[in-house]
Amino acid sequence: MNWRWLRRSLGLRFAMMSGLVFLGVNGATPFSGTDSSATPPGLLFGATGSAVGASKAAAPVTTDTMYLTDDPGNWFRSATTGIPLSVVDIGDSVEVDFRLGQFTGTRHTVTLLLRPPSSKVASDQASSINGKVTVKFDVPGVYLFGCKVHPYMTGVVAVKDAAGNIPDVPKAELPFIGHLGAASLPATTVLGVLTTVAASDADKLAKWDIFGPGDEFKPAVPGVGEVWVDSQFERVPGQADGAGIAKPGSITVLNAATFTIEREINGLDPGANGKWNNPHNMWANDSLSVVYNGNWFGRAINKIDRNTGRILDTIEIGEAPTHIVTIPDQASAQFGVLTTPLSADDDLVKMRDAAGGLSVASSHATGAGHNHPHGHWISADGKKIVVPNVFKGLGIAGSISIMDATSGAVLKEIRHQPQGLESALLLPIASGIKGSSKAYVTSLASGQVSVVDLNLMRLVKNIPVTFTPNGLQGPQFGIFDTLQVPIQPPVSPDGRFVGVAVLSLTTVPRSPTGSADHVAIIDTATDTVVKYLATPAGTHGAHWGAKAGGGYYLYVTNQHSNALTIIDADPNGDGSASDAAVVGRIVLANGSAGAGATDGTGGQGLKPLPNVYDGWVQDTVALSGTGRLSAEVQGWVDALTPAQRNPAP
């Protein structure tokens, strides 16, 4: 990897970044500048995650307003430029407006992630809020903002120097640049490769992996059942909240036997009740008759008829619900209860689905203080819930809570510490469990997967899964070195492998895959990565589904692409993932009218059916012959091998 290669390969992308290379707004000059001397990194957060509130001036000159929105690629929208970029002078202030119902449907943080090395500006909140934050800028350079609840929300403020230019971004501010072999890079270069800044269809076409029918290829061996994908970023004309503000997102349903798109479900159905907003993750009941969907930028859960796609019920449960998992223990009075973390709050909500529809049964704090829980998982015996708490206050330090599934009590909270294994717990985001004994938890900012012994309730290992642009790896390289983040880490139903989806925040490829994004396959016997596989832009979600004749496919979603990736972790069935391979790429675009470049994009949560995980598949198999399974679902169950019907590790 070198700077000449980067400049040559990204030239086209820069030309298409409308409003970034040639600002043309209020007479602003195109970016230019000089190198900055190497000084300590101008990062807001250290290992302890300390920070202070937004800087306040006695009489700030507010020259722009940035609105936090639910619009993919344009989450921080400048009132001046219309894109996630504000250009101001030294001493000017920008007001960030994220009042509920203005343009967003839930709470956020306005967190300054990167700043010029000599700047003293800081902005962060201990918990998600709605309101306004004003930030005054003290030195020229580039300032990068994000939301800790929704970490890919990105906004940039560029501060001009006395000559009207924007200084280059130095490696002291963004260590990623140093791994490219450069001391600094023009701001246009940095912005031009950030996949999270893509306000227009032209930007998305330039930065995202938008595939056509000719780019699709299918596995030689069919799958079993269906794969439901939250194509979260798809534009759906007419889909809006109660105030008439457009909201994105659809669900794309794939036939796993033929690998063809069966249908699309969206919030235009009257049952959505105007509460469909960035559909993020799903689950199904034991008979697979209904699918439950959470709306990450809203407050609602939808209940969907699996066969017809009609939305049967929608209820509001709290701020930014994320993943949904049912309690699988048939001996428990809470068997089948749905559990959902509120990522913009502190609790895990339990819901029941009865004759009258969905209702909230109880709510339980997932740790002490502020928690912001995200992608939880439940042990196969239904006894324990492993919950990543993304951040615990100011900064990015988080924790892992092990909860009693029945009572909701926190049995153990493993909190971030500056030293030791707990130092990896920086923005922990998602978990998976092998049987009932061992959990795997990803942390966005450290780029590591933490292994948790559930019997001893302690961390036993951290596994790095991200890479710098020049192919370096290790715990010393955090998010600002790699600009890669691990997200979903599901454990295969037989307990053999963990498939870790690793998302890149840039278009810059790196070793060992030659791609910007990848999937890491962990062997659970050794807890080491045995294979890295290239995947399209925005690799985010992953789940295992049944492969016809035995074994499993790992289905992988890509939020900055319109494709679903299919991985066979063990093609020859010998128990080793050394021959793991990408065996399919399915284009999710179905020609939706008005969707434009976003047709089929934004894949995040997904749910292969039948639910083949240990603890849940047995519940569905037990319904065979009872009349509770539809003929279609019964056919899926009949197609499972004995090992797939009872995959206990």
N, C-alpha and C positions, 0 to 999 in steps of 0.2 A: 504494500500500500504506500503510495507517495502522492505528494501534492499535485504533480503534473498529471497523473492519472485522474485525480479527483476533478481538477479543473476541466480537463478534456471531456470526461464522461458526463459532467453535469452542466455543460454549456447550454444544452437544449432546455434543461429544467429552469435555468435562470431566465432564459428568454420568455418562458411561458408564465413566470410568476408575475402576473399583472398586478400593478399597484405596489410591488416590492422593489424590483430593479429600477423602474422608472416611476417614482412616486406620483408625480404630476398632481399633487394635492396641496392646495394652499401655497403653491410656489416652492415646495420643499425640494431640495437638491437631491440627486441620486447619492447613494451611500458612497463615501470614500473615506480615506483617513491614513494614518501612519501607524507604524508598529508601536506597541506599548512595551515598556520594559518589564522584565519578569519580576513579579512581586508575589507574595502569598496569595493563593486563590481567593477571589472575591466572592466566595460562596456564603450564603446566609447561614447555613447550618453546619455545625461541627458534629462530632460523634455523639455529643449529648443532646443535639437537637435544640439548643437554646436559641431564642429569638426574641424580638421585641415587637410592639405594635407598629402600625403605620406611622411614618413620620408626620408631624403636624407643624404647619407654619402659622404665624400670627395672622397673616392675611394672604393665603396662597393665591397665586394667579392660576386659575384652572383654565387650561387652554383646550382640554379635550375631555370627553367622557367615554369610558369603555363600559359597555353593557355585557354582563355575563348572560349567555344565551344557551339554549339547548340545541343549537344548530351545528352539526358536525363540521369541523375544520374552521369554524368561525365563532368559537365559544367566547372569546374576548373580542367583542365587536366595537371598533372605534366609531364614534359618531361622526368623526371627521373623514376618515378614509373608508369606512364600511368594511374593513377587514381587521384581522387581529394585530394591527400595527398602528401605534400612535407615534407621531414625530413631534417633539417639543424642544424648547430651548432650556438651557441651564436655568434653574430657579423656578421653572414652570411646574405646575401640578396637574396630575390626571386624576379625575374622580372615577372610581369603579363603582358602578351601580348594579347591585344584584338583589334588588327588592323582589320579594315573592310576587309573581304574577306580572312583573314588568316584561321580561323575556324568558325567565326561567321558572321551573315548577318546583324547585326544591332549594335546599341550603347549600352553601359552598364556603370555601376559604379563598382569600386573595393573598397568596403566598409568594413572596419574592424568592426565586430559586437561584438566579444568577445576577450579578451586578459587576460593574467595573471594579478593579482591585482597590482603587482609592475612594470608592463611594462609601458613605455611612448610612445610606438608605436601607430601611428594613420594613417589611410588612408581613404579618402572619396573624392568625387567630388560633386560640387554644381549642376552639370547637367550631363547627360549621355554623354559619349565621346567614340571615338575610339583612340587607341594608346597603350602606354606602361606605366606601373607604377612599380617602384622599391621600395620594402619595406625591411628595415634592421631590424633585430630582436635582442632585447636587453637582454631579460631574458628567461630562459627555461620555457617551458609550451606549451599550445595549443592555437592557434590563429584561429579564425573562420571568414572567409570572405564571403560576399554575394554581390548581385547586387540589388540595390533598385528598379530598373525598373522591374526585373524579380526575385522577392524575394526568390524563392526556389532554385536559383542558389547558390551552396554552395561549398566552398573550405576550406581546413584545412592545416595549416602549423604547424608542431610539431618541437619544438626546444629542442635539447638534452642538458642536463646539463654536467658538467665536467666529470662525470662517464659514459656518453653515454646513460643515461636514460631520458625518458620523464616524468616529474612530473605529479602526478594526477591533475585532474581538480577540484579545490575547489568550494564550494558553494558560496564563495565570488565572483567568476568569473561567475558562472552559478547558479543562485538561484534555478532553477529547482531541482538541486541535493539536496538542503536542504529539499525540500518537500518530497523527498524519504527517509528522515531520515538518510542521510549520510552527513559527513563533506566534503568528496571528493570522487571522483570515478576515477578509471584508465581511461586513454584516450581511451583504447580499448572499454571499456564499453560505453562511450559517443558516440564514432564513430559507435559502433555496433548497436545502436538504432536509428541513424539518417536516416530517410527514403530518404532524399535528396542526400545522399552519397551512390550510388549504381551503380558502374561503369560497372559491368559485369552481365550476365544473372544469374549467381550463386548468386550474391549479391541481385538482384531483387527478385529471388525466395525465398531468406532467409528473406528479409525485407518487401516485398510487398505482398498484398493479391492476389495471382494468383489462380483463381478458375478453376475447371474443370466442365464438363457437369453435374455431380452429385450434384454440389453445387447450381445449378440454381433452382429457384422456381418462379412461375408466379402468378400474381393476379387472383383472381376468377372472377372478372369483367373485361371485355376487356376495352382497351382504344380506342380512335378514332384517325385515321390518322397515322402519322409516327413520329419517334423521330430521329433527326439527331444529332450524337455525334462526336465531334472532339476528336478522339482517338490519341491525340497529340504526344504520345511517341512511337507509333508503328514503328518498323523498316521496311522499304520498300526497298528491294534490288533493286538497280539501280536508286533509287530516289536521285537526286543530284542537286546542284545549277549549274550555268553556268561554274564554275571552276572545276566541277567534285567532289565537297565535298559532301559526303552523308548527307542528311537531313531527319529527321524523320517526321512521322505523316500521318494519314489517317482520313477519315470520315466514320463512321459506321452508316448505316441506319437501324433502327428497325421498323418493322411493329407493330404498337401499338394495332392492333386488335388481333393479334396472339402472340405478343411478341417474334417474331422470326427475325433473321437477314436477311434483304433483299439483301443487297449488300454493297460493300466497294468502296469508291472513294479515289483516291490518286493522287499524283503529277506526275505519269507516263503518264497521259493524256497529249498529245502535247499542249493542251490549257493552261496548267500550265506554260509553257514557262520557265521552270527551276527556277521558283520563288515560289515554294511551300516549306514552312519551318515552322514546328511547327504550323499547323493550330489550331487556338485558339478559335474563336467564330464566330457565324453565325446569319443570319437573312434571311427573305424571303420577296418578294414583295407581294402586296395585292392579286394577283390572285394565289399565291403560285406556279407559274410556274418556278421561279428561286430562288436559294439560294445563298447568298453572304457569302464569307468566308474570314476571315482575318488571316494573317500569322505573329504571334507575334515576331518571331525571324528574320523576314525579313522586307520587305517594301511594300508587295503586297496585293491586294484584288482580289479574284477570283469570277467570276460569273459562276454559275453551273446550268445546266438544271436539274430541280428536277426530271423529269421523266426518263431521260436517264443516268444522272450522268456525262454527258460530260461537260468539262470546256469550256465555251463559250468565255470568255474574262478574261484577267489578266492585271491589271495596277499597277504601283508603285505609292504610294501616300505619303510616308514618313516613318519615323523611328518607327518600332514596332507598327503597328496598332493593336488595341485590339478588342473591341466590336463594333457591327454594329446595329444601330436602325434607322428605317425610321420615318420621320415626319408624323403623322397620320391625321393632320387637313385637311379635304377635301376642306375647304374654303380658304386655304392658297395656294399661288402660289408655295410654296415649298412642297406641298403634295407629299409624296413618295420619297423625297430627302433622301439619305442615310447619316448618320452621324457616324463618326469614330474618336475616340481619338488616338493621336499618343503618346504612353506611354514613348517613349524615346525622346520626344520633348515637345513642349509647347502648341500645338494647337489641336482643333477639326476640322476635315476636312469634308466638305460637298461634296457629289458626286451625279451626275445624271446618270441615266441609260436610254439612248435614243436609237434610231434606230442604231446609230453608235457605241453603246457599252457604257462602263463606262467612265466617265470623271470627273475630279475635278472641282467643281463649285466655291468653296471658302474655305478659311481657317481662323479660328478665335482663338485667344489666349484665353485660358480658365481661365486666371487670370493674376495678375501682376507678372512679372518676370518669373522664371522657374516654370513649373507646373507638367509635367509628368502625364497627365490625364489617367484614366483607365476606369473602367466599368460604363458608364453613363446610364441614363434612361430619357425618355421623358414623360411628363404628358399626360394623356389621351386626353386632349383637344388640344394637340400639341403646347402649348404655351411656356412651360418652359423645359429646359434641366438641369438636376442635374448631375454635373460632380465632381467626387472625384479627387483631385490633389494629387498624391501619396506623393511627397516631393517637397519642395519649395526652395531647395538649400542644403547647408551642413546640415547633420543630417536627421532625419526622420519626422520632423514636416511638415504636409500637410495642405490642406484646402478643403472646399467644395464650388464650384461655382454654382450659379443659373443663367443660361443664357437665354436670349430671343431666342426662337427657330427660329424666322424669321430673325432677324438682326444679331444674333450671339453675341450681346453685353452682357457683364457680368452685371447682375442686382445687384448681391450681392456676394461677396466672404467672406466666413466665415473662418478665418484663425486660426490655432492653437495658443493657449495661454497657458502659464504655469499653470494658475489657471482657475477654472470654467468649464463649460461644454465643452468648446473648447479644454481643455487639452486632450480630448480623440482622437483628430485628429492627430494620429501618423500613417503614411502610410495608409491613407484612400484609399480604393481599388475599391469598387463597390456600386451601389445604386439600389433601387427599389422605386416605387411610388404608393401610394394608390390614385387612381383616379387622381385628380389634386391638392390635398390639403396637402398631407403629404408624406415626403420622408424618407427612411431608408438607412443609409450609414454605411458600415462596415469599421473598421480600423484594419489593421493587427496587429500593435504593441501594441495597447491598449486592444485588445480583446473585443471591445465594438461595439454596433450598435447605431449610433446617429440618433435621430428622429428630423426631420426638418419640421417646420411649413412653408409651401410654401407661404401662404398668408402673414404672418408676416416676412418671410424670416429670421428665427432665429432658433437656436437649442432649443429644449424644454426638451430633456431627453437623457440619455445614458443608454443602456441596456447591462450589461456584459453577454457574452455567452460562455466564455472559463473557463477551470478548471485546477487547479494545480494537480499534481499526487495524492495528498491526498484529492482531492475533494473540495478544497477551491475555492471560487469565489468572485469577487468584483473588483472595479476599481483600487485597490491598486496592483493587480496582473497583470503585463504586460506580454509581450511575453516571457521574460526570466524566468518568474516564471512558465508559463504554457506550453511553446513550442507548443501552439495551435494558429491558426489564423482564424478568420472568413473571408469568401470570399463572395460568391454571396448571396444577400438577396432579392429574388423576392417576390413581393406581389401577393397573389392569385387574379385572375381576378375579383372575387366578393368583394375584399377588406377586407376579414375576417382575413387572416393570412399572416405572413411573414415566409418563410422557409429559414433559415440561414445555409448555408453549412460551417462547421467548420473543418478545416484541421489540423491534428497533424503533427508536424515535426519529431515525434518519433514513435516507436512501442509500447510505454508504455501506457497501459490502465489506466483509472481512473474513479472514480465515477462521475456522477450517472449512466452511461450507461454500465460500464465495458469494454468499447472500447477506443481506442486511438482517434478516430475521431467520430464526431456525427453531427446531424442536430438539430438545436433549432427551435421550432415552437413558434412564437410570436403571441399573440392575439392582433389585432390592436385596439380593443375597450379599452383595458387596458394598452397596450404597455408593457406587461410582458410576459416572457417565460412560457408557460403552458405545454411544453413537450420537452424532450430530447430523441433522438432516435439514437441507435448505427448504424454506417455505416462503410464500408470498408476503407482501408488506402488511404489517400490523398483526402478526400472529398473536392470537389472544386466547381463545377458548380451546379446550380439548376434552373429549370424552370417548370412552370405549364403547363399541357396538359389536354385535355378533357377526362373525364371518361364516358364510355357509360352509357346512362340513366340519366346523371346529375352528377354534382360535378366535382372534379378535382383530378388528380394525380400530385404529386410533383416528377419529375424525377431528380435524383441526380447523378452526375458523380464523379468518384474517380480516381485521377491522378496516384495513386500508386496501382492500381488494374486494372483488366480487366473486371470489372463488372459495370453495371448500377443499381442503387438502385431505387425502386419505393415505394413512401410513400403515404398513404391515410391519409390526415390530419383530415378528418371528416367522418369516415366510416358509421356512422348511419345518417348523414345529419341533425344533430340537432344544428349545428352552433357552437359546442364546439370541441376543439382539444384535450380534455382530453383523448380521446380514439384513438388518432393518432397512426398509426402503420406502420411498414415496411411490405408491402404486396407482394413485388417482388424483386428478384435479377436476372438480366439477364446477362449472360456471353457474352461479346462482341467479344471474340476470335472466329475467323472463319476458323482457320487452314491456315492462310496466309503463303505462302511459304517463308522461310527465316526470318520470324519475330521472331522466338524463343520465349523467355519468354515475349517479348514485344507485342505479338499478342493481339490486343484489349486494350492495356493499355494507360494511359495518359489522360483519359477522363477529359476534362475541359469545354469548351463551348459546349452548346447543343441547339437545336431548335426543340421543339415539333411543329408539324403541324397538323391541322390548328393553326395559331397564335391566341390564345384564350384570349389575354389580352384586357381589356377595352380600347377602342380607336382604336384598330387594327382589332379585330374580326368583328366589325360592317362593316368595309370597305370590307372585304372578303364576308360577307353575302350579302352586297348590290350588288355584282356582280352576284348573282344567277339569272339565266335566261337570262343573257346578252350575253352568248356565250364566255365569257372570261375565264370561269372556265372549266378545263378538266372534263371529266366524273368522274374521280376518286376523284378530289377535290370536285366536286358537291356532290358526295356521302358522303364525310366527312361533308360538311355543312349541308346536309339533316339529318345527324345523331345527330347533336347538338340539345339540348333542347332549348326552348325559353329563359330560363335564361342564358344558355351558349352563345346564339347568341347576347345577350345584357346584359352583366354582370355588368353594371355600379353600383358601390357601392351606 
